[in-house]
Each structure stands twice: as C-alpha cells, then as structure tokens.
Amino acid sequence: MSQAEVLTDEQGMRLALAQAHAAAEAGEVPVGAVVVKDGQVIATGRNAPIASHDPTAHAEVVALREAARLVGNYRLDGCTLYVTLEPCAMCSGAMLHARLDRVVFGATDPRTGAAGSVLNLFAHAQLNHQTQVTGGVLADECAQLLKDFFKPRRLNPEPLREDALRTPEAAFADLPGYPWPARYLNDLPSIPGLRMHCLDEGPSDAPLTWLCLHGNPAWSYLYRKMIPVWLAAGHRVVAPDLIGFGKSDKPKKDSFHSFDTHRQSLLDLIERLDLQRVVLVVQDWGGILGLTLPMVTPQRYKGLLVMNTTLATGDLPLSAGFLAWREWCKSQPQFDVGKLFKRGNRDLSEAEVAAYNAPFPDPGFRAALRAFPPMVPEFVDSPGAAISQQAESFWRNDWQGQSLMAIGVQDPVLGEPVMRRLQSQIRACPEPMRLPHAGHFVQEQGEEIAQAAVRHFAP
C-alpha cells in the first residue's frame, strides 16, 4: 500500500459521517463509525440500539464486531477506528480490548465522553494496551448533525405511545394567571416514550432555582401565584407536571403508576436539567415523593419550602382524614377536580376552576387520579416506605440547608398535627408560618409564602 492510498483522518471521518447520516434516516441517534486497516475500510457501523433492542449497539461496537468477524480475530492490531462522536466508557473499553492502534473522533461528548471529556480511559498507563487518540476531526460538522437531529425532537411533540393519552394543547389556551409557554422533556430514561411537561423560567445561572412539585390532583398551575414572585427576584423556577397530570402524557392504565417510577422520573429530570442551588418546594404528593430526592445529590440543594405534606414511612397508621379521602376517591372516581379546589378556595373564578379540570377532558385521562390515593405507603413494607425511612434519617441527621414550613391550618388531611410531626423530623426547621384560612392547597394563598421564602432564603 503506497502512501498516496492511505486515508487521511478527514477522509476517514467523512466515511463515518455517511454512516451517521444513515443512522439518522433510520431514526437512531446519528453516530457512525468505520474501521480502517492498511488504508482500506474493512468494516462500518452506525448506531442501532433502538432497532436492535440492544443497549450495546453503538456505532463503534457494531463496527468492531464486523471488523473482528472479517479478519477472524478479536484483536484488531494495525487498525484505526473513525467515529463521529467521542466514545463512551463502554465503547472505549471495547477499543482497548480490541488492541486498536488509533481512535479518531469528531465531536466531543461533555456528558458521557470517555476520551477526555468526562474521563479518559485511554490515558491510563497501567492498562496493558495503549490506543492513540485524536479528537476534533470535522468536529463542527459532526456536532451539527447531532444538533439537527435533536432539535425537532425537542421542539415538536414526540409520537404518542399507544398506551397513553395526550391532552390537546387547546385545552390549556388562555389559562388565567398562567402565561408561560409549554416546555417538554421527552428523553427521561425512566419513562421512555412519554413526554413530561416542565415549566422552566428564569436564568439558568440564577442564585436560586425553585423546584416546585405538585400533588394529586393538581399540576403546575397550582404554583401560578408563587412563580411571579420568584421570577421578579431574578430566580429560576422549574415546575414539572408529574406523568398523568397537567400537560404531561397520561398512561391509560392505573398499573403504570408506582412510587418508584414517579420518584425516578423526578430524579431523571433533575439530572437532565442539571439543577443547582435548588430550593425544593413541596406539597401533598410533591412532598411524599420530593422529600426522598435530596439525599441522592445533597450538593444540589440549598433549601426546603415544605407545605401540607408528609413523609410516608409506613410506621404509623394513616390519618383518619386521609383514609376518608382515599375511600371517597374510590367511591367517586369521576369527581369534579375543579369543584374540589373550589370547595377549599371560595375565591377561585370559574376560569380557574376550569383550568384545574383542563388536563382531564374525559374519564380515560384519569388513571393517575385513581392510582395515587392507594399508592401512599401504608405499612413498613409498602412500596416507597423504605426509601421514605431513609429520607427521614437524612432530614433528621444530615440535612445541611435552610428550611421553611408553611401550614394551611384548615387542611383536614395533612394539617397542623401532621406538619408539626414533620417539623420535628427536619433538622433545624424553624417555627412554621401558619395560614389560618388556607386549606390543603395552600399555594392558592401562595404569594405571601413566596415573598416570605425570598426573604428567608436570600443568598
């Protein structure tokens, strides 16, 4: 083989890009790879984990398998692999095992790259083989292909799963007090194929990020009176709708809903948005789930604003008020959601009542409303109880942030007796704010709470 016949790195990357384009046309993340030996392409590969139902079917692994088959040896001495995206830890390990001479990649991967971005597996001299690495070849072109692939998927609705429903956008038109645009996340690992709505307003580098978690049967609309206060202070507000609620997709079957699934989807969201300097804002199920989150990554959290909720550890009997609520939900599966909010908040307008009903245009959309009351951990071996017990220990012994508690005194289910017990479980939690005329959905009087919270958590 003469020198003139040897592929340049740019030529090799162009061949890998052709494979990446083929992956995109097949609906896979556009990453392509080729293996070259003595100036000749001996194998190609493109991402195929979706079509093959194989988490290892990255472009590099596909190309390595084909190359090894063709040469009749799993060791690929004298070979160079070109790939359009910096390899992950799995693919980097496979390349080292294959004894590749070189790997040449295009765009860097700041989230999972294992050739220098997140870590550099190729830099460990202790390993019994060293593969040379060259990065940044046609990097802009490789990166643009990925951006072009993901942009419409982030801006446009994903295809709807057959086992889920999606409330039409028209149902949420002109909501009073809720002017913010819809934003969707459709790539959370714990809820594949489902779209989660997440209000996300304010600067990403704000001094505080208020993570607002709602309960049942509410959605992020519940925080509309608090959000403007925090945005006016120059802060960021993130308010997701749990799957099955609000603008998020709604699985048709009650059996979809579980403590672990909803908890993990929130952990995925926090990781996906890389939330920092968080004040966790919780009420009702927002607390039952949300109070179990900070112990996973405590460095992300600066504060806790807790309203009418509990830690469901299963070691005490559920309150009489909650048991009555659970039985009522069971006997009234088609209850009027807006009317429920109006009962404890007489000042709600008819348009606001309609806004609470908007996510549920017919009974098929209400699986979460049916599933959540029985999901509250009742016994120590109930799903969610063990993780809630761990959370109780965290809040009692390890919590280092500030806390603020606000109690809607008129709440018959999670009122002052329940909240006083929770106060005793939270390290250094000060005397609560008491709102004598507020009920369970205390956020309906939330402007006062939000203003107090700005003062309390001032950086």
Secondary structure, DSSP 8 states (H G I E B T S, - for coil): --GGGS--HHHHHHHHHHHHHHHHHTTS---EEEEEETTEEEEEEE--HHHHT-TT--HHHHHHHHHHHHHT-S--TTEEEEEEE---HHHHHHHHHTT-SEEEEEE--TTT-TBTTS-BGGG-TTSS---EEE--TTHHHHHHHHHHHHHHHHHS-----TTEE---GGGGTT-TT------EE---TTSTT--EEEEEES-TT-S-EEEEE--SS--GGGGTTTHHHHHHTT-EEEEE--TTSTTS-EES-GGG--HHHHHHHHHHHHHHHT--SEEEEEETHHHHHHTTSTTTSGGGEEEEEEES-----SSS---HHHHHHHHHHHH-TT--HHHHHHHH-TT--HHHHHHHHTT-SSGGG-HHHHHHHHHS--STTSTTHHHHHHHHHIIIII--SEEEEEEETT-SSS-HHHHHHHHHHSTT----EEETT--S-GGGGHHHHHHHHHHHT--
